[in-house]
Amino acid sequence: MARDTESIERDIENARNQLAQTLDVLAVRTNPKRLVETTKQSVLAKLNEPAVKAALIGAGAVVGLLVLRKIFR
């Protein structure tokens, strides 16, 4: 069954519109400022977790004790 030219042109126009929408979404997602902000928010959210806070405090205390030990030896 042969398709008429109007149907083919509509399909092409729909494909163009979908491609344009996809490119717009990709442009927003790959914006460097947006990537930096998203990464910053993710890191801050992870650092605010109680388990991560406790681990960082513990690591800081160990490093501090090692530095003090090195200084006073």
Secondary structure, 3 states (H helix, E strand, C coil): CCCCHHHHHHHHHHHHHHHHHHHHHHHHHCCHHHHHHHHHHHHHHHHCCHHHHHHHHHHHHHHHHHHHHHHHC
